[in-house]
Amino acid sequence: MGKILVTGATGNVGRHVVSQLAEAGLEVRALVRDPERARLPVETVRGDLTAAETLEPALRDVESVFLLWPGFTTGNAADMVTAIAKHARRVVFLSANVADEPETHYHEIERLIRHSGLGWTFLRPGGFAANTLGWAGQIRQGVVRWPFGQASRSLIHEKDIAAVAVHVLTSAGHNGAAYVLTGPEQLTQAEQVRLIGEVIRREVRWEEQPVEEARERLMAAWGDPAFVDGALTTWERFVTHPEQATDTVRRLLGRPALTFRQWARDHAADFS
Ligand SMILES: NC(=O)c1ccc[n+]([C@@H]2O[C@H](COP(=O)([O-])OP(=O)(O)OC[C@H]3O[C@@H](n4cnc5c(N)ncnc54)[C@H](OP(=O)(O)O)[C@@H]3O)[C@@H](O)[C@H]2O)c1
């Protein structure tokens, strides 16, 4: 099996893709913006996905790419896909579960990849359990003030996304597949907070935040109005239409997806 390039290698998912591939004894190269800061246990090459001309050294002699796209807009992703297609044969793209949603950058990048000549597999996860790390400061204070406490999601452990990526990168039969990945169970946001509290043995209360206040806070944090409104609309919908759990992780890996409790145990130190 040829060399695999992992992008986003310092991130939630990518760091597990790197370690799981390395443990399996495969040839791995990580693309990072700052190799000194990254300190990864595999070959590391500098590159910026948003500047396609910087990607050549990382792509040399690569057969497959685990790809994510940073940011909320397509930008110059077309140049990046062209650069990858010049070198590699296949790409596993970390997309999102947006097949039935209005047009987003995920749709556009999936289209670019489909038309690139590369073999492809799309991973379309729902919400990451790691998103709840955004509450860590409030959890330490004992109260999470956030909108839509009854929004129910099937959050996925980043280790499971990585395990599926590794499976797809290292076995045949996934070309042209788009896998919707979730955790095994639905939990409301208020339940997620309570469960984190249980795991770290601290009482944590949910406090419902008015939507307008949430919009202001999220704008200050994220800066992109379309992304903020998209998130608020999605959470509102999950109150009446909970995010459905899929059995894709079990089907592909032959074991159940990790639970949110397991995720919270793995991250207890991040909340303490
Ligand atoms: N959170 C969710 O619920 C959710 C759901 C579906 C899909 N997604 C998608 O999942 C992806 C995020 O995955 P994650 O949580 O594993 O990542 P993450 O922890 O947010 O980390 C981002 C990674 O991207 C790298 N990166 C950022 N800008 C870059 C650039 N210009 N060039 C090269 N690398 C760059 C960062 O590397 P350095 O900073 O070290 O350079 C880091 O490794 C995003 O594409 C997101 O849209 C997220």
The ligand as an ORCA input file, in Angstrom:
! r2SCAN-3c Opt
* xyz 0 1
  N     -17.627     19.830     14.388
  C     -18.595     19.201     13.754
  O     -19.660     18.913     14.314
  C     -18.393     18.810     12.329
  C     -19.403     18.072     11.673
  C     -19.186     17.698     10.353
  C     -18.017     18.032      9.710
  N     -17.057     18.757     10.356
  C     -15.821     19.100      9.622
  O     -14.719     18.496     10.257
  C     -13.563     19.295     10.005
  C     -12.844     19.601     11.314
  O     -12.258     18.421     11.780
  P     -11.513     18.399     13.178
  O     -12.486     18.767     14.257
  O     -10.797     17.119     13.262
  O     -10.448     19.571     13.010
  P     -10.034     20.665     14.086
  O      -9.774     19.985     15.397
  O     -10.991     21.794     14.002
  O      -8.640     21.125     13.508
  C      -8.505     21.740     12.255
  C      -7.325     21.106     11.532
  O      -7.182     21.723     10.250
  C      -5.862     22.217     10.113
  N      -5.900     23.427      9.304
  C      -6.581     24.569      9.561
  N      -6.373     25.463      8.576
  C      -5.533     24.871      7.681
  C      -4.951     25.273      6.473
  N      -5.198     26.494      5.944
  N      -4.131     24.415      5.808
  C      -3.861     23.173      6.337
  N      -4.404     22.736      7.473
  C      -5.229     23.569      8.149
  C      -5.387     22.485     11.527
  O      -4.000     22.365     11.523
  P      -2.994     23.438     12.129
  O      -3.817     24.497     12.838
  O      -2.128     22.637     13.043
  O      -2.262     23.942     10.947
  C      -6.031     21.308     12.277
  O      -5.252     20.140     12.159
  C     -14.017     20.587      9.335
  O     -13.811     20.511      7.947
  C     -15.498     20.600      9.672
  O     -16.217     21.314      8.713
  C     -17.207     19.136     11.649
*
